[in-house]
Structures are given as C-alpha cells and as structure tokens.
C-alpha cells in the first residue's frame, strides 16, 4: 500500500485522476449495497460532475474561492 504522503506528492492531474477513480470505486460498491448513500445525493453529485465536464472552464480555482472567503 502506498503511503498517503507519497500520493500527495503526485502531480495535480494524477491526484485528480486518482480521486475520480476512488470515487468511482465507491459508486461501484454502493450499487452492491456496501455503502448507504442517499440516492438524491448521488443524483446531485452526478449532476454537478456532468455540469463541470460540460463547462469546465467556468470552474473557479480553489485559491480564488479561499481568497474570496477570506481563508486563504
């Protein structure tokens, strides 16, 4: 098993791909009943992900969000 500290050293695009793969694996498990995930929450997350995929250039960088919130 790879230590989390090693994974955090991966380039951003690789960490994002890993996060998506992990999320998808949870979705696969939830279909088997292993994870009690609210169907409405799953639908909302799927909707948001589709919106992002269709218009990713509208995304606001996390640094900008933190700055606007006064936490960065």
Secondary structure as GFF3:
##gff-version 3
##sequence-region A 1 72
A	DSSP	alpha_helix	4	7	.	.	.	ID=ss1
A	DSSP	alpha_helix	12	31	.	.	.	ID=ss2
A	DSSP	alpha_helix	39	54	.	.	.	ID=ss3
A	DSSP	three_ten_helix	56	58	.	.	.	ID=ss4
A	DSSP	alpha_helix	62	69	.	.	.	ID=ss5
###
